[in-house]
């Protein structure tokens, strides 16, 4: 059974930092591209950052502020978020996509709220 479990969300002031974690189980971690998406109220889910075979990709809105990284041995993916802005407020989802079959798995999401 595939599980992606996010943690690390919460309330933070503008300019602050948070680190999200995603623990994967039930998948051959190295066969997957891992990503973080987010969905704000009333908006579509959007890609925030993606990592595959050491290559990373970021949404323009988070470049220079967010960093995605992974630990293949522990099956963990992180999203370090710095200089947070109110517009970063959203539910953040961990995603795993099989690089061969393109099958996707999603976590349950973790809320990030940036507010003073």
Secondary structure, 3 states (H helix, E strand, C coil): CCEEEEECCEEECCCCCEEEEEEEECCCHHHEEEEEEEECCCCCCEEEEEEECCEEEECCCCCCCEEEEEECCCCEEEEEECCCCHHHCEEEEEEEEECCCCCEEECCCEEEEECC
